Amino acid sequence: MNRLILVNKFISLFKHQRFILNGSFSFVVLGFLYPSFPLVLSNPVSQPFLIQFEDVTKKSGLRFRHNNGAFGSKYLPETMGSGLAFLDYNNDDWQDILLINGKNWPNRKNSRSSMALYRNNKDGTFKDVTRQVGLHSTIYGMGCAIGDYDNDGWVDIYITALGLDHLFRNNGSGRFIDITKEAGLHNPDFGASAAWFDYDLDGDIDLIVTNYVQWTIKNDIHCSLDGINKSYCTPESYEGVSSRLYQNVGNGTFLDVTRQSGLFDSTSKALGVTVFDSNGDGWPDFFLANDTQPNKLYINQKDGTFSDRGIPSGVAISEDGTVRAAMGVDAADYDGSGLPSLVIGNFSNEMLNLYHNEGKGIFVDDAPTSAVGQSSLLTLAFGCFFFDFDLDGKLDIFVVNGHVENEINNVQRRVTYAQSPHLFHNQGKQFIEVTDKVGSDLKKPQVGRGTAYGDYDNDGDLDLLISTNGGPAVLLNNQGGNQNNYLRVKLIGTKSNRDGIGAKVKVKLPSGYLWKQVKSGSSYCSQSELPVTFGVGKNTKISSVEVHWPSGKLENFSEVLANQRIIIKEGNGIQ
């Protein structure tokens, strides 16, 4: 890791703007320097991609607009935005869309803003079915996690919120029922991201919920960019609050095991979570992305407890010993090493983290020496994930950006409120940014927050969904990504949890192995589709497909044709 120390010390000169609280509850702007040369020179892409991302929001029928409640009081939650999900709520094998919404503040005119569920019409369009399915609920929503907690074959929805979270059970007849109280779930804090996972490997999925800070209207603090006018406060102004772990008891109820599991941490200010098998021992671990607090890497001890290994693993703080403002996070094996690595979205002037898993519990941040770091220095990243947008068999990176202060350009001339996303193409030994090569719609600046991927049109390639703070949702259709071949795999657990969450799917090609893990959560407050998609390049046949189920069962299927979607039921083969 010594190779990174010099770079990171240099980067520390350009840290993100933070505000210093004085005795009159105002802030003084810190000075900011800008490098006159790029940190890393990347090789440009010689020609535009044939793949283009087209904004199809309007013609798809999505009419959603996020309401953050802002009316001039500059309340902290207004900056955070909300998440979204691709999900198949009606089991028709077409991905539907869930969009999370906020609401107006008390004593303000109620706009009746609600989350929205859009059913896939199977023709490129969607229908708003929010009311008829029972989800028209006015809450200050933040994030969501999708999973079949009761193993009845229908995915359920967990919504995090400012205030009480909500669990909506899918009854299988086209309705969702709020069963939060009956399920024993009680998270009254400032919820953010969440994820379902079977941490005890007992065959049902448990729930990890991140919480942000202790904020209420009553304890709101006056912060300022110019020392006079109110601006949005940073999280340093508020106390942290512990994330929560809920164990699925198996009878439709949950038990809060936060303290006995070793997770309780009142200093935490977590915004993102991703579940992954960090050390390859077959037990799910998870990573918490913290805003202005050290990140946490919780390793499963296989006895119902977790041990935080964030500091010794190298992912808790930067190389120069400072904490960053982390938002979204994802984990995947992007380089074929056999171990999952991490991408983390951070505040502007901090750049992304690209933590490579070196094995033996050690991670090294490759961002400062790659285009991933160079391109992201001035952007403020929220949602992020690994996915293979061109189906060449190598995982790329997508990131949505947007500042939290709408007047930031007045004090930092090179930083804007609305910002373009990043699309990094994996070229094997390096990432190259190709945002400006895949169509003007993707490059459009926006105040991005949540993002997810899913194949909503069932053409084999992965499309993009983006939420914006106080603005519309954006649906981007991947046009041309299926010029390469693919394999889509949906799992149905029998002894394992119904969705197969935590299962590892491995495909064998002439060039080697590719593998992915079925997972809930990740990105920022969002959920990508549960089926896994493998890009297999020009291969028309996959030598074998292996499934390592959470139950411990291993299944292997030989000679599988590409360009199809297969369903594998645990113990029953390909359906």
Sequence and secondary structure as in RCSB ss.txt:
>XXXX:A:sequence
MNRLILVNKFISLFKHQRFILNGSFSFVVLGFLYPSFPLVLSNPVSQPFLIQFEDVTKKSGLRFRHNNGAFGSKY
LPETMGSGLAFLDYNNDDWQDILLINGKNWPNRKNSRSSMALYRNNKDGTFKDVTRQVGLHSTIYGMGCAIGDYD
NDGWVDIYITALGLDHLFRNNGSGRFIDITKEAGLHNPDFGASAAWFDYDLDGDIDLIVTNYVQWTIKNDIHCSL
DGINKSYCTPESYEGVSSRLYQNVGNGTFLDVTRQSGLFDSTSKALGVTVFDSNGDGWPDFFLANDTQPNKLYIN
QKDGTFSDRGIPSGVAISEDGTVRAAMGVDAADYDGSGLPSLVIGNFSNEMLNLYHNEGKGIFVDDAPTSAVGQS
SLLTLAFGCFFFDFDLDGKLDIFVVNGHVENEINNVQRRVTYAQSPHLFHNQGKQFIEVTDKVGSDLKKPQVGRG
TAYGDYDNDGDLDLLISTNGGPAVLLNNQGGNQNNYLRVKLIGTKSNRDGIGAKVKVKLPSGYLWKQVKSGSSYC
SQSELPVTFGVGKNTKISSVEVHWPSGKLENFSEVLANQRIIIKEGNGIQ
>XXXX:A:secstr
 HHHHHHHHHHGGG    EEE TTS EEE      SS SS     SS  S EEEE HHHHT   B     SSS  
GGGGT   EEEE TTSSSS EEEE      TTS       EEEEE SSS EEE TTTTT      EEEEEEE TT
 SSS EEEEEEBS  EEEEE SSS EEE HHHHT    SBEEEEEEE TT SSS EEEEEE B   STT   EES
SSSSEE   GGGS B   EEEEE SSS EEE TTTTT   TT  EEEEEEE TTSSSS EEEEEEBSS  EEEEE
 SSS EEE HHHHT SS TTS   BEEEEEEE SSSSSS EEEEEE TTT  EEEEEEETTEEEE GGGSHHHHH
TSS  EEEEEEE TT SSS EEEEEEB S TTGGGT TT  SBB  EEEEE SS EEE GGGS HHHH  B EEE
EEEE TT SSS EEEEEETTSB EEEEEESGGGSEEEEEEEE SSS TT TT EEEEEETTEEEEEE  S  BTT
 B  SSEEEEEET SEEEEEEEE TTS EEEEEEEESSEEEEEETTTEE 
